[in-house]
């Protein structure tokens, strides 16, 4: 696993390296506006399978997906006008929404009929999303059920399967995003 630090390299250098790894279907551990995440091309079965192996997560449990904007979200999910108005108020931000997935969409790490999407609010990640033009897995960078307290602990938890690239940003760890289910008439909060 290669490691890079945002304190030692310029954002431009980091961005170039991360994009290179993502385009090669690799998994990148990266800071976000909430927690560190395991980023991988959501259109790549190989990359998403590796995310599941790294996390030791059941393949039936879906992954949240990062998108660059509402327009990209609309290519992946059925978004009604009132849902779009709602999302314009909260994206980019710390809200993941569950929506009905577009039919016949080949995207990995999601359920058959639903998809969890978020536009993060972390400038460097937003730049990466705009440049690559494909959605990314946005799941927390941990073994399922574990909660590492710092970057070193986070790296040490990975045993055989590791991310291909780890980018160190800040030592602080935020809270996970709020999850709202927007599939029904009345939205419900699944995680606060």
N, C-alpha and C positions, 0 to 999 in steps of 0.2 A: 504494500500500500504506500503510495506516494503521499507526502503531506506538504501543504503550503500554508503560509501565514499571511493574513491580510495586513499584519503589522510590518512585514518584511518586503512584500512585493506590492506593486501598484495594482489598483483595481483592474486596469487594462490587461496586465500580465495574467492575473488570476482568471479573468473572464475568458481569455484566449485558451488557457489550459483547460478550464472546466468545459467549455464548448467542445474542444477537441475530444475529451473523454466521453462526453454525452453522445456525440456523433458516432463514436466507435462502439456504442451500446454498452458502455461501462457505467458503474454506479459511483456517484459522488456524494460524499458526506459534506453538507454545506449549511452555514448558518441561515436562519430565516428571521422573520419578525416575531416568531413564537419560539420554537425550539430548533435545534439542529435537525436537518432532514436528510433522508437518503433519496437523492435525485436520480432518476433514470428515465429514459425515453419510454413513455407509456404506450407507444406503438410497437415497441420491441419486446417480444415474448422472452427472448434471451435475457434482456436487461431486467425485466420485471421478475422473472424467475429467480434471478440472483438476489434481488431485494428481499424476496420471501425467504431465501436460504440464509441471508445475513441476519435477518430479524428473527429467524426460527418461528415464523408466523404461519398459521394454517392458511393454505391456499384458498380456502373458502371465504376468509375474511378480506373484504375489499380494502383497497388503499385509496387515500384521498389523492386527488390530482390537481396539480398547479397548472393554471392557464395564464396567458399573458393579459387577457382582457375579456370583456363580455362577448365580443365578436367571436373569439375562439371558443368560448363556453357554448355559444349558440350552435357551433358546428358539432358539438359533442352531446348536447342535451336539449330536450324540449323546454324552451323558456317562453312562458306567456308574457304578454306586455306588462302586466302588473308585477310579475316576478322580476323582469328586467328593470323596472323602475325601482324596486326594492334594492336590487343588487347595485345599481348605480350609486345609491346612498352609502353602501358599506364596503364596496370594493374599490381599490385594493384595501385589504384589511384582514383582521383576525377572525373572519367568519367563513366557515366551510358550509356549503349548502348541498343537500342531497336533492337531486332532480331526476326526472325520467330521462333515461339514456336514449339517444337516437337509435332507431332500428338499424340493424345490419352494420353497426359500427364496430370495427376491429380495433379495440383498445384493451389492454391487459390490466389486471389488478382490480377490475370492477365487477359488479354483479351484472347479471343478464339484462335486467330492466332498469337499473338505477346507477347513478354516478355521483360521487362526492367531489365537488369542485371548489377551488379557491383561487383568487388573485392575491398573492402575498403583497405585503407592503415593506419590501426590503430592496432598496434601490439597485444593488448589484445583481440580485436574483431577477428582478424585473427586467434589467438590461439583457441578461442571459436569455430569459424567456422570449423577449422580442427578437433577439438575433437568431435563435435556433428554429423558431416557428413550429415546434411540436410540444405537446403537453408533457409534463414531468410527474413522476410519482412524487408525492409530498408527505410521505410518512415519516414519523419521528425516528431519529437515528438511535435506536436502542433495540436490545433483544426484547421481544414481546414480554410485557409484564415487569421489566426492570426500569428503574429511573436513575440514570447516572447523574451525579451531582456536579461534575466538571468534565472538561474536554478529555483529560487523561483517562479518567474512569470510563468515559464513553468509548474511547479507542480500545482500552484494555478488555472491554466486555466481548469484543468480537474475537472468536477463536479461529476456526478453520476458514470460514467464509468471511471475508473482509471487503469493505468498499475498495474500489480501485484507487480512489483519490479522496483525501480528507483535507478540507480547507478550514483552518482555524481562524475564527473571527474574534469573538468576545468570549470571556469565561462565564458571563452571566447566562442563565437559562431562564427563558420566559415561561409563560403558561401555554398549554395547547390552545388551539383555536376553538371557538364556540362552534358547535355543529347544529345546524337547523335543517329539518326535513321540510322541504317545500313542495312535496309531491301531493299533499292533500290541500283542501280548501283553507284549512287553518294550520299554519306552520306549527311544528312542535320542536322543542329544544331537546336534542339527544345528548349533548354534552355542554355543560356550562363552565 
